[in-house]
């Protein structure tokens, strides 16, 4: 079972919203956000020492929250405000007039997915159908482990390393900036964020050390297996 921890900041914010709703119901309704900030499925220090609470504070609390706030400001009152997040990503991709909406919506989706791709005590090896697919499509566990790390580390500049299901086969994919394979006909299984903000406080320029530690100690292979099952 996942465990949620209410931070003091969240409790204070919750109390403030409660007070607003009690005293100023119209104001509270008018300020409702089209998209919600995903609660972390673990405490902000639960991934330490691989990812410190300090990094979580900036990455989740500032960067991820920043994308969400930008997105809400961009779509509030528009026809996109009532759509699902992934539909907003689809509706704005490849559309230069909606580039800011795409970047922020896709980054919210990518970060929601990244936090779910990890768990305290994760890593190790998958089993069942996922492991069988890694053996048949990607050369077996040891080869995949080495290839996926090197491939993800090799993303030039900011972006993401992904394991995806694509037309019934597993494949590794890299995306730049906010791009996401989920709207390119593929099903994402897990991702590793390789924007510098994901690792610089803890690892400085040692991206390879960060990727290896996430892969070996944090990746939630049960989450990947659930996504593979949904891919059909
Ligand atoms: Mn990030």
Boltz pocket constraint, residues with backbone or C-beta under 6 A from the ligand:
constraints:
  - pocket:
      binder: B
      contacts: [[A, 59], [A, 63], [A, 111], [A, 193], [A, 195], [A, 197], [A, 198]]
      max_distance: 6.0
